[in-house]
Amino acid sequence: MTKADFEFIRQLIQKESGMILDTEKRYLAETRLGRLAELEGYGSTSMMVRELQNGERSGVLARKAVEAMTIAETLFFRDMHPFDALRKVVLPDLVAKRAAERRLTIWSAACATGQEPYSIAMILQEEFSALKDWAVSIIASDISMASLERAKEGRFRQIEVNRGLPAALLIKYFSQTGSEWQAKKEIQRMIDFRRINLTEPWPYLPLFDVVLLRNVLIYFDVETKKAILGKIRRQLRPPGYLFLGSSETTMNLDAGFERVDFEHGACFRLVRT
């Protein structure tokens, strides 16, 4: 991939997804787009870039290129501390506050191949049996249709379940099918998977009690971060909790959130007015 090819790809990714692709990520672009070029039948990545610039297939191909570059690595119960906070503090608080209406809605944004929403579903099943009679909904979204298709299938390779998923939960909530593990219906039916590009107009969404947008804002410029946080704030209903990545914050981006510290980490909550 030439320097000019990479610069074109950087501009394409930012235009289509809002993501800023740093110059040091050129190696990643070469690897992922090289694989895509091979799958699409091009002799080289540069040939595919020429098609993206000029060809009749540029629309479909651009989507595939963006998806190839935005596929994120994830795992079950990633970083663990946010899930401890959900289990010990956030969900008990919300269960008490929503007792009259008996409704709870959670959004796992940028869910990749689905490990995060499945982790949330298992927490709800394991720790909150009182919610069985509630209207509980987990919406999980991503920009990548390829990732969403995998997430909907709920089928994970052995190496994937080995990363963060306790053996007891694996046996309880998944069935082994050959060398893969299939999520059981009791957690699969709790999740509604949707394609959402965070930087484009969002489809209709319900008001949420919890939003998880972890390790995503780091890829956007300041103005895009502000726009996304503003939309999330308006999509939350008080007390409204937002989980970001450990290196991410709402500080100096959106004054509508306050930091809530836990034993090992923090989240953000709508400012009380």
BALUMRO-835275 format. One record per residue: residue number from 1; residue in one letter; x, y, z of N, C-alpha, C in turn. Coordinates in nm, 2 decimals. Last residue first. Layout:
<nodes>
NODE pos code    npx    npy    npz   capx   capy   capz    cpx    cpy    cpz
NODE NUM    a      X      Y      Z      X      Y      Z      X      Y      Z
...
</nodes>
This chain:
<nodes>
NODE pos code    npx    npy    npz   capx   capy   capz    cpx    cpy    cpz
NODE 273    t  -3.06   1.76   3.82  -3.10   1.90   3.80  -3.23   1.93   3.89
NODE 272    r  -2.78   1.56   3.82  -2.91   1.58   3.88  -2.94   1.73   3.86
NODE 271    v  -2.62   1.44   3.53  -2.62   1.53   3.64  -2.76   1.56   3.69
NODE 270    l  -2.60   1.09   3.47  -2.66   1.22   3.44  -2.65   1.31   3.56
NODE 269    r  -2.28   0.95   3.53  -2.42   0.95   3.55  -2.47   1.09   3.51
NODE 268    f  -2.02   0.72   3.45  -2.07   0.86   3.44  -2.22   0.85   3.45
NODE 267    c  -1.78   0.52   3.64  -1.87   0.54   3.52  -1.92   0.68   3.53
NODE 266    a  -1.47   0.37   3.73  -1.57   0.47   3.74  -1.67   0.46   3.62
NODE 265    g  -1.25   0.17   3.94  -1.29   0.23   3.82  -1.40   0.33   3.84
NODE 264    h  -1.28  -0.01   4.18  -1.18  -0.02   4.08  -1.23   0.04   3.95
NODE 263    e  -1.49   0.10   4.34  -1.36   0.05   4.40  -1.25   0.04   4.30
NODE 262    f  -1.60   0.39   4.17  -1.62   0.26   4.23  -1.49   0.22   4.29
NODE 261    d  -1.74   0.72   4.11  -1.62   0.63   4.14  -1.67   0.50   4.21
NODE 260    v  -1.89   0.89   3.86  -1.92   0.81   3.98  -1.81   0.71   4.00
NODE 259    r  -1.90   1.21   3.73  -1.82   1.09   3.75  -1.87   1.02   3.87
NODE 258    e  -2.18   1.34   3.55  -2.09   1.35   3.66  -2.02   1.21   3.68
NODE 257    f  -2.28   1.52   3.25  -2.25   1.39   3.32  -2.16   1.43   3.44
NODE 256    g  -2.31   1.75   3.11  -2.43   1.68   3.16  -2.41   1.56   3.23
NODE 255    a  -2.10   1.86   2.99  -2.12   1.89   3.13  -2.24   1.82   3.19
NODE 254    d  -1.88   1.71   2.78  -2.02   1.72   2.81  -2.04   1.74   2.96
NODE 253    l  -1.60   1.76   2.77  -1.68   1.72   2.65  -1.83   1.74   2.66
NODE 252    n  -1.48   1.80   3.00  -1.45   1.90   2.90  -1.51   1.86   2.77
NODE 251    m  -1.53   1.46   3.07  -1.48   1.58   3.12  -1.43   1.67   3.00
NODE 250    t  -1.59   1.21   3.01  -1.68   1.31   2.96  -1.63   1.45   2.99
NODE 249    t  -1.33   0.98   2.91  -1.40   1.06   3.00  -1.50   1.15   2.93
NODE 248    e  -1.11   0.69   2.89  -1.21   0.78   2.83  -1.28   0.86   2.94
NODE 247    s  -0.97   0.48   2.98  -0.90   0.60   2.95  -0.98   0.71   2.89
NODE 246    s  -1.16   0.27   3.02  -1.09   0.32   3.13  -1.01   0.45   3.11
NODE 245    g  -1.46   0.36   2.83  -1.33   0.28   2.85  -1.25   0.35   2.96
NODE 244    l  -1.78   0.42   2.99  -1.68   0.44   2.89  -1.56   0.35   2.92
NODE 243    f  -2.11   0.40   3.07  -1.98   0.33   3.09  -1.89   0.36   2.97
NODE 242    l  -2.36   0.59   3.22  -2.28   0.57   3.10  -2.15   0.51   3.14
NODE 241    y  -2.69   0.59   3.35  -2.55   0.56   3.37  -2.48   0.53   3.23
NODE 240    g  -2.96   0.74   3.48  -2.89   0.73   3.36  -2.74   0.71   3.37
NODE 239    p  -3.17   0.79   3.67  -3.04   0.85   3.69  -2.94   0.83   3.57
NODE 238    p  -3.30   0.96   3.37  -3.24   0.97   3.50  -3.27   0.84   3.59
NODE 237    r  -3.24   0.82   3.06  -3.34   0.87   3.15  -3.28   0.86   3.29
NODE 236    l  -3.07   0.90   2.75  -3.07   0.84   2.89  -3.19   0.90   2.97
NODE 235    q  -3.06   1.04   2.53  -3.12   0.91   2.52  -3.13   0.84   2.65
NODE 234    r  -2.92   1.27   2.58  -3.06   1.28   2.55  -3.13   1.15   2.54
NODE 233    r  -2.66   1.15   2.60  -2.73   1.21   2.72  -2.88   1.23   2.70
NODE 232    i  -2.62   1.07   2.34  -2.64   0.97   2.44  -2.71   1.03   2.56
NODE 231    k  -2.59   1.32   2.22  -2.70   1.23   2.18  -2.72   1.12   2.28
NODE 230    g  -2.35   1.41   2.35  -2.48   1.48   2.36  -2.60   1.40   2.32
NODE 229    l  -2.17   1.21   2.27  -2.21   1.22   2.41  -2.34   1.30   2.43
NODE 228    i  -2.16   1.28   1.99  -2.20   1.15   2.04  -2.25   1.15   2.18
NODE 227    a  -2.05   1.54   2.00  -2.18   1.51   1.94  -2.24   1.38   1.98
NODE 226    k  -1.81   1.51   2.13  -1.91   1.59   2.19  -2.05   1.56   2.13
NODE 225    k  -1.68   1.34   1.94  -1.70   1.30   2.08  -1.81   1.37   2.14
NODE 224    t  -1.66   1.52   1.73  -1.74   1.40   1.71  -1.78   1.34   1.85
NODE 223    e  -1.49   1.71   1.84  -1.62   1.75   1.80  -1.72   1.63   1.78
NODE 222    v  -1.25   1.56   1.87  -1.32   1.62   1.99  -1.47   1.65   1.95
NODE 221    d  -1.25   1.25   1.68  -1.20   1.38   1.71  -1.29   1.44   1.82
NODE 220    f  -1.23   0.90   1.79  -1.30   1.02   1.72  -1.23   1.15   1.76
NODE 219    y  -1.13   0.69   1.93  -1.11   0.69   1.78  -1.16   0.81   1.71
NODE 218    i  -1.22   0.71   2.19  -1.07   0.73   2.16  -1.04   0.74   2.01
NODE 217    l  -1.47   0.61   2.20  -1.45   0.76   2.18  -1.31   0.79   2.15
NODE 216    v  -1.44   0.34   2.25  -1.48   0.38   2.12  -1.45   0.53   2.10
NODE 215    n  -1.43   0.21   2.50  -1.31   0.21   2.41  -1.35   0.24   2.27
NODE 214    r  -1.77   0.16   2.54  -1.64   0.14   2.59  -1.53   0.13   2.49
NODE 213    l  -2.05   0.23   2.62  -1.98   0.28   2.49  -1.83   0.27   2.53
NODE 212    l  -2.34   0.14   2.75  -2.20   0.10   2.75  -2.14   0.14   2.62
NODE 211    v  -2.60   0.29   2.93  -2.53   0.28   2.80  -2.39   0.24   2.82
NODE 210    v  -2.90   0.23   3.10  -2.75   0.22   3.10  -2.71   0.21   2.96
NODE 209    d  -3.15   0.31   3.04  -3.11   0.32   3.18  -2.96   0.31   3.19
NODE 208    f  -3.28   0.49   2.75  -3.20   0.38   2.82  -3.17   0.41   2.96
NODE 207    l  -3.56   0.51   2.54  -3.47   0.57   2.64  -3.40   0.46   2.72
NODE 206    p  -3.53   0.35   2.22  -3.60   0.38   2.34  -3.50   0.46   2.43
NODE 205    l  -3.47   0.49   1.89  -3.43   0.41   2.00  -3.51   0.44   2.13
NODE 204    y  -3.48   0.51   1.54  -3.56   0.53   1.67  -3.50   0.43   1.77
NODE 203    p  -3.14   0.56   1.43  -3.28   0.52   1.41  -3.35   0.54   1.54
NODE 202    w  -2.93   0.85   1.41  -2.97   0.72   1.47  -3.11   0.69   1.44
NODE 201    p  -2.72   0.99   1.16  -2.85   1.00   1.24  -2.89   0.86   1.29
NODE 200    e  -2.38   0.89   1.23  -2.49   0.92   1.14  -2.61   0.94   1.22
NODE 199    t  -2.20   0.80   1.41  -2.18   0.94   1.36  -2.28   0.98   1.26
NODE 198    l  -2.26   0.54   1.48  -2.27   0.64   1.58  -2.26   0.79   1.53
NODE 197    n  -2.45   0.34   1.30  -2.33   0.42   1.28  -2.35   0.53   1.38
NODE 196    i  -2.59   0.03   1.38  -2.60   0.18   1.40  -2.46   0.24   1.39
NODE 195    r  -2.77  -0.26   1.34  -2.66  -0.18   1.29  -2.69  -0.03   1.31
NODE 194    r  -2.86  -0.45   1.63  -2.90  -0.36   1.53  -2.77  -0.29   1.47
NODE 193    f  -3.00  -0.71   1.82  -2.89  -0.66   1.75  -2.93  -0.57   1.64
NODE 192    d  -3.13  -0.76   2.13  -3.17  -0.71   2.00  -3.06  -0.65   1.93
NODE 191    i  -3.14  -1.02   2.37  -3.06  -0.92   2.30  -3.11  -0.89   2.16
NODE 190    m  -3.26  -1.23   2.48  -3.26  -1.11   2.56  -3.20  -0.99   2.48
NODE 189    r  -3.22  -1.46   2.33  -3.34  -1.39   2.31  -3.35  -1.26   2.39
NODE 188    q  -2.98  -1.55   2.44  -2.98  -1.50   2.31  -3.11  -1.42   2.28
NODE 187    i  -3.04  -1.66   2.69  -2.97  -1.53   2.68  -2.97  -1.47   2.55
NODE 186    e  -3.20  -1.88   2.62  -3.24  -1.79   2.73  -3.16  -1.66   2.74
NODE 185    k  -3.08  -2.02   2.41  -3.19  -1.92   2.38  -3.22  -1.83   2.49
NODE 184    k  -2.72  -2.03   2.44  -2.86  -2.08   2.46  -2.96  -1.97   2.44
NODE 183    a  -2.46  -2.00   2.21  -2.54  -1.94   2.32  -2.68  -2.00   2.32
NODE 182    q  -2.24  -2.26   2.13  -2.36  -2.19   2.09  -2.43  -2.13   2.21
NODE 181    w  -1.90  -2.31   2.05  -2.00  -2.30   2.16  -2.12  -2.21   2.12
NODE 180    e  -1.71  -2.54   1.85  -1.76  -2.41   1.89  -1.87  -2.42   2.00
NODE 179    s  -1.64  -2.78   1.76  -1.53  -2.71   1.82  -1.58  -2.57   1.86
NODE 178    g  -1.95  -2.92   1.81  -1.82  -2.94   1.75  -1.71  -2.87   1.83
NODE 177    t  -2.10  -2.73   2.02  -2.13  -2.78   1.89  -2.00  -2.80   1.81
NODE 176    q  -2.21  -2.70   2.35  -2.10  -2.72   2.26  -2.14  -2.79   2.13
NODE 175    s  -2.40  -2.43   2.46  -2.40  -2.57   2.43  -2.28  -2.59   2.33
NODE 174    f  -2.41  -2.20   2.74  -2.37  -2.23   2.61  -2.38  -2.38   2.59
NODE 173    y  -2.47  -2.16   3.01  -2.54  -2.08   2.91  -2.50  -2.10   2.76
NODE 172    k  -2.33  -2.35   3.17  -2.47  -2.32   3.20  -2.54  -2.25   3.08
NODE 171    i  -2.07  -2.35   3.07  -2.15  -2.48   3.07  -2.30  -2.45   3.09
NODE 170    l  -2.00  -2.08   3.11  -1.99  -2.14   2.98  -2.08  -2.27   2.97
NODE 169    l  -2.02  -2.06   3.38  -2.12  -1.98   3.30  -2.12  -2.04   3.16
NODE 168    a  -1.81  -2.22   3.46  -1.94  -2.25   3.51  -2.05  -2.18   3.43
NODE 167    a  -1.58  -2.10   3.34  -1.62  -2.23   3.30  -1.77  -2.26   3.34
NODE 166    p  -1.60  -1.75   3.25  -1.59  -1.86   3.35  -1.65  -1.99   3.31
NODE 165    l  -1.45  -1.59   2.99  -1.58  -1.65   3.03  -1.56  -1.77   3.13
NODE 164    g  -1.20  -1.49   2.92  -1.29  -1.41   3.01  -1.41  -1.48   3.06
NODE 163    r  -1.14  -1.67   2.67  -1.10  -1.54   2.70  -1.21  -1.47   2.79
NODE 162    n  -1.26  -1.90   2.59  -1.15  -1.91   2.69  -1.10  -1.78   2.74
NODE 161    v  -1.42  -1.83   2.39  -1.48  -1.85   2.52  -1.38  -1.87   2.63
NODE 160    e  -1.23  -1.81   2.19  -1.31  -1.69   2.23  -1.37  -1.71   2.37
NODE 159    i  -1.13  -2.06   2.15  -1.04  -1.95   2.19  -1.11  -1.83   2.24
NODE 158    q  -1.36  -2.19   2.05  -1.30  -2.22   2.18  -1.21  -2.12   2.23
NODE 157    r  -1.59  -1.95   1.90  -1.48  -2.05   1.90  -1.43  -2.07   2.04
NODE 156    f  -1.94  -1.91   1.92  -1.81  -1.86   1.95  -1.71  -1.98   1.95
NODE 155    r  -2.25  -1.78   1.83  -2.16  -1.90   1.82  -2.01  -1.85   1.83
NODE 154    g  -2.45  -1.60   1.79  -2.42  -1.64   1.92  -2.33  -1.76   1.93
NODE 153    e  -2.57  -1.48   1.57  -2.56  -1.63   1.57  -2.52  -1.68   1.71
NODE 152    k  -2.53  -1.21   1.63  -2.66  -1.27   1.63  -2.66  -1.42   1.63
NODE 151    a  -2.25  -1.19   1.59  -2.31  -1.17   1.73  -2.45  -1.23   1.73
NODE 150    r  -2.22  -1.23   1.32  -2.16  -1.33   1.41  -2.22  -1.32   1.55
NODE 149    e  -2.36  -1.00   1.24  -2.41  -1.14   1.20  -2.35  -1.24   1.29
NODE 148    l  -2.20  -0.80   1.34  -2.34  -0.82   1.39  -2.39  -0.96   1.36
NODE 147    s  -1.97  -0.82   1.19  -1.96  -0.85   1.33  -2.10  -0.88   1.39
NODE 146    a  -2.08  -0.75   0.94  -2.01  -0.88   0.96  -2.01  -0.92   1.10
NODE 145    m  -2.17  -0.49   0.98  -2.27  -0.60   0.96  -2.21  -0.74   0.98
NODE 144    s  -2.05  -0.26   1.20  -2.01  -0.37   1.11  -2.12  -0.48   1.10
NODE 143    i  -2.13  -0.09   1.39  -2.13  -0.04   1.25  -2.11  -0.15   1.15
NODE 142    d  -2.36  -0.21   1.63  -2.22  -0.20   1.58  -2.24  -0.14   1.44
NODE 141    s  -2.54  -0.28   1.94  -2.53  -0.23   1.80  -2.38  -0.22   1.76
NODE 140    a  -2.80  -0.42   2.13  -2.66  -0.42   2.10  -2.64  -0.38   1.96
NODE 139    i  -3.02  -0.38   2.39  -3.00  -0.35   2.25  -2.85  -0.34   2.23
NODE 138    i  -3.20  -0.56   2.61  -3.06  -0.53   2.58  -3.05  -0.50   2.43
NODE 137    s  -3.47  -0.53   2.83  -3.42  -0.53   2.69  -3.28  -0.49   2.69
NODE 136    v  -3.73  -0.64   3.03  -3.59  -0.62   3.02  -3.54  -0.63   2.88
NODE 135    a  -3.99  -0.61   3.20  -3.96  -0.59   3.06  -3.82  -0.55   3.05
NODE 134    w  -4.00  -0.86   3.46  -3.99  -0.73   3.41  -3.97  -0.73   3.26
NODE 133    d  -3.98  -1.11   3.57  -4.12  -1.06   3.54  -4.12  -0.92   3.49
NODE 132    k  -3.71  -1.13   3.62  -3.78  -1.23   3.52  -3.92  -1.18   3.48
NODE 131    l  -3.59  -0.98   3.81  -3.62  -0.92   3.68  -3.69  -1.01   3.58
NODE 130    a  -3.52  -1.14   4.02  -3.64  -1.06   4.03  -3.69  -0.99   3.90
NODE 129    s  -3.27  -1.24   3.96  -3.39  -1.32   3.93  -3.52  -1.25   3.94
NODE 128    f  -3.00  -1.13   3.91  -3.12  -1.05   3.93  -3.24  -1.13   3.89
NODE 127    e  -2.77  -1.29   3.86  -2.78  -1.21   3.98  -2.91  -1.14   4.01
NODE 126    e  -2.80  -1.44   3.62  -2.74  -1.50   3.74  -2.77  -1.42   3.87
NODE 125    q  -2.93  -1.28   3.43  -2.98  -1.41   3.46  -2.93  -1.46   3.60
NODE 124    l  -2.76  -1.06   3.43  -2.90  -1.04   3.47  -2.96  -1.17   3.50
NODE 123    i  -2.52  -1.18   3.35  -2.53  -1.11   3.48  -2.67  -1.10   3.53
NODE 122    m  -2.59  -1.26   3.09  -2.56  -1.36   3.20  -2.56  -1.30   3.34
NODE 121    a  -2.62  -1.01   2.97  -2.74  -1.10   2.98  -2.71  -1.21   3.09
NODE 120    i  -2.36  -0.92   2.97  -2.46  -0.85   3.05  -2.58  -0.94   3.07
NODE 119    s  -2.24  -1.10   2.80  -2.19  -1.09   2.94  -2.30  -1.03   3.03
NODE 118    y  -2.37  -1.04   2.56  -2.40  -1.17   2.62  -2.35  -1.17   2.77
NODE 117    p  -2.27  -0.78   2.52  -2.41  -0.79   2.56  -2.44  -0.93   2.61
NODE 116    e  -1.98  -0.85   2.49  -2.03  -0.76   2.59  -2.18  -0.78   2.62
NODE 115    q  -1.97  -1.02   2.26  -1.93  -1.07   2.39  -1.98  -0.99   2.51
NODE 114    g  -2.02  -0.94   2.00  -2.13  -0.97   2.09  -2.10  -1.01   2.23
NODE 113    t  -1.85  -0.84   1.81  -1.90  -0.98   1.79  -1.99  -1.02   1.90
NODE 112    a  -1.92  -0.51   1.87  -1.84  -0.60   1.80  -1.91  -0.73   1.78
NODE 111    c  -2.07  -0.31   1.99  -2.06  -0.44   2.06  -1.98  -0.54   1.99
NODE 110    a  -2.14  -0.03   2.00  -2.02  -0.08   1.94  -1.98  -0.21   2.00
NODE 109    a  -2.34  -0.03   2.30  -2.30   0.03   2.17  -2.16  -0.02   2.13
NODE 108    s  -2.57  -0.17   2.46  -2.43  -0.21   2.44  -2.39  -0.15   2.30
NODE 107    w  -2.81  -0.04   2.66  -2.76  -0.04   2.52  -2.61  -0.07   2.53
NODE 106    i  -3.10  -0.15   2.84  -2.96  -0.13   2.83  -2.91  -0.13   2.69
NODE 105    t  -3.38  -0.10   3.04  -3.33  -0.10   2.90  -3.18  -0.06   2.90
NODE 104    l  -3.65  -0.22   3.23  -3.50  -0.19   3.23  -3.45  -0.20   3.09
NODE 103    r  -3.94  -0.20   3.43  -3.88  -0.19   3.30  -3.73  -0.15   3.31
NODE 102    r  -4.12  -0.15   3.65  -4.07  -0.28   3.61  -4.02  -0.29   3.47
NODE 101    e  -4.24   0.06   3.77  -4.27   0.04   3.63  -4.22  -0.09   3.58
NODE 100    a  -4.15   0.03   4.03  -4.29   0.06   4.00  -4.33   0.03   3.86
NODE  99    a  -3.88  -0.01   4.02  -3.96  -0.11   4.08  -4.11  -0.09   4.04
NODE  98    r  -3.67   0.16   3.95  -3.76   0.12   3.85  -3.87   0.02   3.90
NODE  97    k  -3.51   0.18   4.18  -3.57   0.30   4.12  -3.68   0.27   4.02
NODE  96    a  -3.41  -0.08   4.22  -3.49  -0.01   4.32  -3.57   0.11   4.26
NODE  95    v  -3.28  -0.12   3.98  -3.39  -0.21   4.02  -3.48  -0.14   4.12
NODE  94    l  -3.08   0.08   4.00  -3.18   0.09   3.90  -3.30   0.00   3.93
NODE  93    d  -2.92  -0.02   4.21  -2.98   0.11   4.22  -3.10   0.13   4.12
NODE  92    p  -2.84  -0.27   4.10  -2.93  -0.27   4.23  -3.00  -0.13   4.24
NODE  91    l  -2.69  -0.17   3.88  -2.82  -0.25   3.86  -2.90  -0.25   3.99
NODE  90    v  -2.47  -0.04   4.01  -2.56   0.03   3.92  -2.70  -0.04   3.90
NODE  89    v  -2.35  -0.22   4.21  -2.40  -0.09   4.24  -2.50  -0.04   4.14
NODE  88    k  -2.29  -0.49   4.13  -2.29  -0.45   4.28  -2.36  -0.32   4.31
NODE  87    r  -2.30  -0.51   3.85  -2.37  -0.61   3.94  -2.39  -0.56   4.08
NODE  86    l  -2.16  -0.28   3.76  -2.30  -0.31   3.72  -2.37  -0.40   3.82
NODE  85    a  -1.91  -0.33   3.88  -1.99  -0.21   3.91  -2.14  -0.23   3.87
NODE  84    d  -1.84  -0.57   3.75  -1.86  -0.57   3.89  -1.94  -0.45   3.94
NODE  83    f  -1.82  -0.46   3.49  -1.92  -0.56   3.52  -1.95  -0.58   3.67
NODE  82    p  -1.60  -0.30   3.52  -1.73  -0.24   3.49  -1.84  -0.33   3.52
NODE  81    h  -1.40  -0.50   3.59  -1.44  -0.40   3.69  -1.57  -0.33   3.65
NODE  80    m  -1.35  -0.66   3.35  -1.42  -0.71   3.46  -1.48  -0.60   3.56
NODE  79    d  -1.22  -0.65   3.10  -1.18  -0.56   3.21  -1.24  -0.58   3.34
NODE  78    r  -1.49  -0.82   2.96  -1.37  -0.74   2.94  -1.34  -0.64   3.05
NODE  77    f  -1.67  -1.03   2.95  -1.64  -0.96   3.08  -1.51  -0.89   3.07
NODE  76    f  -1.53  -1.17   2.66  -1.63  -1.18   2.76  -1.58  -1.11   2.89
NODE  75    l  -1.39  -0.94   2.42  -1.39  -1.06   2.50  -1.50  -1.06   2.60
NODE  74    t  -1.27  -0.80   2.11  -1.34  -0.79   2.23  -1.34  -0.93   2.30
NODE  73    e  -1.15  -0.58   1.85  -1.13  -0.70   1.93  -1.21  -0.69   2.07
NODE  72    a  -1.35  -0.45   1.59  -1.28  -0.44   1.72  -1.26  -0.57   1.79
NODE  71    i  -1.36  -0.33   1.27  -1.38  -0.45   1.35  -1.29  -0.44   1.47
NODE  70    t  -1.29  -0.12   1.10  -1.36  -0.09   1.23  -1.39  -0.21   1.32
NODE  69    m  -1.19  -0.22   0.87  -1.10  -0.14   0.95  -1.16  -0.10   1.09
NODE  68    a  -1.40  -0.36   0.76  -1.27  -0.43   0.78  -1.18  -0.35   0.88
NODE  67    e  -1.58  -0.16   0.73  -1.61  -0.27   0.82  -1.48  -0.34   0.86
NODE  66    v  -1.46  -0.01   0.52  -1.48   0.05   0.65  -1.50  -0.06   0.76
NODE  65    a  -1.47  -0.21   0.32  -1.34  -0.16   0.36  -1.35  -0.09   0.50
NODE  64    k  -1.74  -0.24   0.28  -1.66  -0.35   0.33  -1.53  -0.31   0.38
NODE  63    r  -1.81   0.02   0.20  -1.87  -0.04   0.32  -1.79  -0.15   0.37
NODE  62    a  -1.66   0.02  -0.04  -1.63   0.11   0.06  -1.69   0.07   0.20
NODE  61    l  -1.80  -0.17  -0.19  -1.66  -0.20  -0.15  -1.62  -0.10  -0.04
NODE  60    v  -2.04  -0.04  -0.24  -2.04  -0.17  -0.16  -1.90  -0.19  -0.11
NODE  59    g  -1.93   0.19  -0.38  -2.02   0.20  -0.27  -2.02   0.08  -0.18
NODE  58    s  -1.77   0.09  -0.60  -1.71   0.17  -0.49  -1.80   0.18  -0.37
NODE  57    r  -1.82  -0.04  -0.83  -1.85  -0.11  -0.70  -1.81  -0.03  -0.58
NODE  56    e  -1.74   0.12  -1.03  -1.88   0.11  -1.01  -1.91   0.04  -0.88
NODE  55    g  -1.43   0.30  -0.93  -1.51   0.19  -0.99  -1.66   0.20  -0.95
NODE  54    n  -1.26   0.50  -0.82  -1.32   0.52  -0.95  -1.42   0.42  -0.99
NODE  53    q  -1.17   0.44  -0.56  -1.17   0.57  -0.61  -1.25   0.60  -0.73
NODE  52    l  -1.19   0.16  -0.54  -1.27   0.25  -0.44  -1.27   0.39  -0.49
NODE  51    e  -1.02   0.09  -0.74  -1.16   0.06  -0.76  -1.24   0.15  -0.66
NODE  50    r  -0.78   0.17  -0.62  -0.82   0.23  -0.74  -0.97   0.21  -0.77
NODE  49    v  -0.78  -0.01  -0.40  -0.80   0.13  -0.37  -0.84   0.20  -0.50
NODE  48    m  -0.74  -0.25  -0.54  -0.86  -0.23  -0.48  -0.89  -0.08  -0.44
NODE  47    m  -0.47  -0.20  -0.62  -0.58  -0.22  -0.72  -0.72  -0.20  -0.66
NODE  46    s  -0.35  -0.20  -0.37  -0.35  -0.08  -0.45  -0.46  -0.08  -0.56
NODE  45    t  -0.37  -0.46  -0.29  -0.44  -0.36  -0.22  -0.46  -0.23  -0.30
NODE  44    s  -0.39  -0.68  -0.58  -0.32  -0.61  -0.48  -0.41  -0.51  -0.41
NODE  43    g  -0.57  -0.81  -0.74  -0.43  -0.86  -0.74  -0.35  -0.80  -0.63
NODE  42    y  -0.89  -0.90  -0.60  -0.80  -0.80  -0.66  -0.66  -0.85  -0.64
NODE  41    g  -1.09  -1.06  -0.48  -1.04  -1.09  -0.61  -0.95  -0.99  -0.68
NODE  40    e  -1.19  -1.02  -0.23  -1.26  -0.96  -0.34  -1.21  -0.99  -0.48
NODE  39    l  -0.99  -1.14  -0.08  -1.12  -1.20  -0.08  -1.21  -1.15  -0.20
NODE  38    e  -0.78  -0.96  -0.13  -0.77  -1.10  -0.17  -0.90  -1.17  -0.18
NODE  37    a  -0.88  -0.74  -0.01  -0.85  -0.73  -0.15  -0.84  -0.88  -0.20
NODE  36    l  -0.89  -0.82   0.26  -1.02  -0.79   0.19  -0.99  -0.79   0.04
NODE  35    r  -0.62  -0.85   0.32  -0.71  -0.97   0.33  -0.84  -0.94   0.25
NODE  34    g  -0.55  -0.58   0.29  -0.49  -0.69   0.20  -0.57  -0.81   0.20
NODE  33    l  -0.69  -0.47   0.49  -0.73  -0.44   0.35  -0.67  -0.54   0.26
NODE  32    r  -0.54  -0.57   0.71  -0.68  -0.59   0.70  -0.73  -0.57   0.55
NODE  31    t  -0.27  -0.49   0.65  -0.31  -0.63   0.69  -0.46  -0.66   0.66
NODE  30    e  -0.28  -0.22   0.60  -0.22  -0.31   0.50  -0.27  -0.46   0.53
NODE  29    a  -0.39  -0.13   0.84  -0.46  -0.11   0.71  -0.41  -0.21   0.61
NODE  28    l  -0.18  -0.19   1.01  -0.31  -0.25   1.03  -0.40  -0.24   0.91
NODE  27    y   0.02  -0.02   0.91   0.04  -0.16   0.91  -0.09  -0.24   0.93
NODE  26    r  -0.09   0.23   0.98  -0.08   0.19   0.84  -0.06   0.04   0.82
NODE  25    k  -0.11   0.35   1.22  -0.19   0.23   1.19  -0.19   0.18   1.05
NODE  24    e   0.03   0.58   1.23   0.10   0.46   1.28   0.02   0.33   1.26
NODE  23    t  -0.16   0.77   1.17  -0.06   0.73   1.07   0.01   0.60   1.10
NODE  22    d  -0.49   0.68   1.28  -0.36   0.74   1.30  -0.26   0.68   1.20
NODE  21    l  -0.80   0.75   1.18  -0.70   0.64   1.16  -0.56   0.70   1.17
NODE  20    i  -1.08   0.83   1.34  -0.95   0.89   1.30  -0.85   0.77   1.30
NODE  19    m  -1.42   0.78   1.24  -1.30   0.73   1.31  -1.17   0.80   1.25
NODE  18    g  -1.64   0.83   1.09  -1.60   0.93   1.19  -1.47   0.90   1.26
NODE  17    s  -1.72   0.67   0.89  -1.74   0.62   1.02  -1.71   0.73   1.13
NODE  16    e  -1.68   0.80   0.64  -1.79   0.70   0.65  -1.82   0.66   0.80
NODE  15    k  -1.47   0.98   0.68  -1.59   1.02   0.62  -1.71   0.93   0.65
NODE  14    q  -1.27   0.81   0.79  -1.32   0.92   0.86  -1.45   0.97   0.81
NODE  13    i  -1.23   0.63   0.58  -1.27   0.58   0.71  -1.33   0.70   0.79
NODE  12    l  -1.14   0.81   0.37  -1.26   0.73   0.35  -1.31   0.68   0.49
NODE  11    q  -0.90   0.90   0.48  -1.01   1.00   0.45  -1.14   0.92   0.44
NODE  10    r  -0.75   0.66   0.49  -0.78   0.74   0.61  -0.89   0.83   0.59
NODE   9    i  -0.74   0.60   0.22  -0.82   0.51   0.31  -0.85   0.58   0.44
NODE   8    f  -0.58   0.80   0.13  -0.71   0.79   0.07  -0.80   0.71   0.17
NODE   7    e  -0.34   0.74   0.26  -0.41   0.87   0.29  -0.55   0.86   0.24
NODE   6    f  -0.28   0.49   0.15  -0.32   0.50   0.29  -0.39   0.63   0.32
NODE   5    d  -0.22   0.57  -0.11  -0.33   0.48  -0.09  -0.38   0.49   0.05
NODE   4    a   0.00   0.73  -0.06  -0.12   0.79  -0.12  -0.24   0.71  -0.10
NODE   3    k   0.18   0.54   0.02   0.14   0.64   0.11   0.02   0.71   0.07
NODE   2    t   0.07   0.21  -0.10   0.15   0.33  -0.10   0.10   0.44   0.00
NODE   1    m   0.08  -0.12   0.00   0.00   0.00   0.00   0.09   0.12   0.00
</nodes>
